[in-house]
Amino acid sequence: MIDEFLNKIKLERVHELDYEILKRYGVQKGNQLIFEMEKLFSLSEQRVKQRRDIDPYVLRQPEMVNFCNQNPEFSLLISSYYDYHTFRVFMKKLSVYHQYFGEKILDVGCGNGILTCFLSLLMPDSHIVGTDISEKALGSAVFIRDKLNLKNVEFIPHQKISKSKFNTVISIRCMHENTGAIQETASKRQANIYEQAVEKYLKSIAAYLESEGIFFSIERDAGKISEMYLEKTAKNYYHVIHKEKMLCIEGKEKAEFQLRLSKKSCII
Ligand SMILES: C[S@@+](CC[C@H](N)C(=O)[O-])C[C@H]1O[C@@H](n2cnc3c(N)ncnc32)[C@H](O)[C@@H]1O
């Protein structure tokens, strides 16, 4: 099912991104795209270097998200390079754990909606809502959904999500953009900022969930200290049913993730 899905949306392994961009877009346009992307990468690096210790939100990269999703074809190319292996691993996990999910599912920070659309195929009797703060990303998501002719998934801008409750909320690679991460050398003040950001994020997810609803997350493994604060705060809202570590290859880098399946345990 995963291979068939990836074939349908034309997500294929790309080994050299610059080469592929030049091949698809020609030298002039291709070089422009590569130049723009390099500029955005160095902007991110600068932000991380300059503001890491004072701003936990530095890891959010809205310009990069919008650039990568400037049109659906480009978004799929970027995902083919950065996410091909990661998506396969995530899709396998969704295939295993979707039995816990309910009829109304919210995918927070759905990006270009590839995983949301895969889930909609896995769960034809559920209604799935994907949401994101990037309208560009949602544009790619709608394109992919329509290409697959999926009728049980809709994509709604973040600010337009109503207060309605869902049985299941999914957060995949979204939390770190809202909390950042924290180092072992962090000061008390940094730890406070981080803790508050984690609290805010987990609480906002709980607010979307019906009582005893399921929260499924796959988030970057941000290290021991981040994990400690996460565990401590998560206890206020969720009861963890299962968690596991996952290793993925993103582009040429290895990335570790934590998968968590939790049940909401508070009243909001
Ligand atoms: C790294 S991408 C992951 C996309 C998708 N979940 C995936 O794994 O392919 C993170 C996405 O989360 C979105 N995002 C970050 N914070 C958000 C928030 N508080 N609410 C909605 N979307 C958010 C970003 O715009 C971006 O598209």
Ligand as a Chemical Component Dictionary entry (heavy atoms), coordinates in Angstrom:
data_LIG
# 
_chem_comp.id                   LIG 
_chem_comp.type                 NON-POLYMER 
_chem_comp.pdbx_formal_charge   0 
_chem_comp.three_letter_code    LIG 
# 
loop_
_chem_comp_atom.comp_id 
_chem_comp_atom.atom_id 
_chem_comp_atom.alt_atom_id 
_chem_comp_atom.type_symbol 
_chem_comp_atom.charge 
_chem_comp_atom.model_Cartn_x 
_chem_comp_atom.model_Cartn_y 
_chem_comp_atom.model_Cartn_z 
_chem_comp_atom.pdbx_ordinal 
LIG C1  C1  C 0  8.407  19.878 9.637  1  
LIG S1  S1  S 1  6.837  20.244 9.023  2  
LIG C2  C2  C 0  6.011  18.688 9.209  3  
LIG C3  C3  C 0  4.834  18.519 8.273  4  
LIG C4  C4  C 0  4.141  17.164 8.383  5  
LIG N1  N1  N 0  3.548  16.952 9.686  6  
LIG C5  C5  C 0  5.126  16.072 8.055  7  
LIG O1  O1  O 0  5.630  15.417 8.975  8  
LIG O2  O2  O -1 5.412  15.906 6.861  9  
LIG C6  C6  C 0  6.106  21.225 10.326 10 
LIG C7  C7  C 0  4.831  21.945 9.880  11 
LIG O3  O3  O 0  4.136  22.404 11.028 12 
LIG C8  C8  C 0  3.589  23.686 10.749 13 
LIG N2  N2  N 0  3.333  24.299 12.074 14 
LIG C9  C9  C 0  4.247  24.664 13.008 15 
LIG N3  N3  N 0  3.616  25.073 14.125 16 
LIG C10 C10 C 0  2.298  24.952 13.912 17 
LIG C11 C11 C 0  1.134  25.210 14.706 18 
LIG N4  N4  N 0  1.218  25.672 15.942 19 
LIG N5  N5  N 0  -0.094 24.972 14.157 20 
LIG C12 C12 C 0  -0.207 24.517 12.891 21 
LIG N6  N6  N 0  0.868  24.252 12.096 22 
LIG C13 C13 C 0  2.090  24.450 12.596 23 
LIG C14 C14 C 0  4.619  24.350 9.857  24 
LIG O4  O4  O 0  4.069  25.370 9.075  25 
LIG C15 C15 C 0  5.079  23.140 8.999  26 
LIG O5  O5  O 0  4.335  23.017 7.832  27 
# 
loop_
_chem_comp_bond.comp_id 
_chem_comp_bond.atom_id_1 
_chem_comp_bond.atom_id_2 
_chem_comp_bond.value_order 
_chem_comp_bond.pdbx_ordinal 
LIG C1  S1  SING 1  
LIG S1  C2  SING 2  
LIG S1  C6  SING 3  
LIG C2  C3  SING 4  
LIG C3  C4  SING 5  
LIG C4  N1  SING 6  
LIG C4  C5  SING 7  
LIG C5  O1  DOUB 8  
LIG C5  O2  SING 9  
LIG C6  C7  SING 10 
LIG C7  O3  SING 11 
LIG C7  C15 SING 12 
LIG O3  C8  SING 13 
LIG C8  N2  SING 14 
LIG C8  C14 SING 15 
LIG N2  C9  SING 16 
LIG N2  C13 SING 17 
LIG C9  N3  DOUB 18 
LIG N3  C10 SING 19 
LIG C10 C11 SING 20 
LIG C10 C13 DOUB 21 
LIG C11 N4  SING 22 
LIG C11 N5  DOUB 23 
LIG N5  C12 SING 24 
LIG C12 N6  DOUB 25 
LIG N6  C13 SING 26 
LIG C14 O4  SING 27 
LIG C14 C15 SING 28 
LIG C15 O5  SING 29 
# 
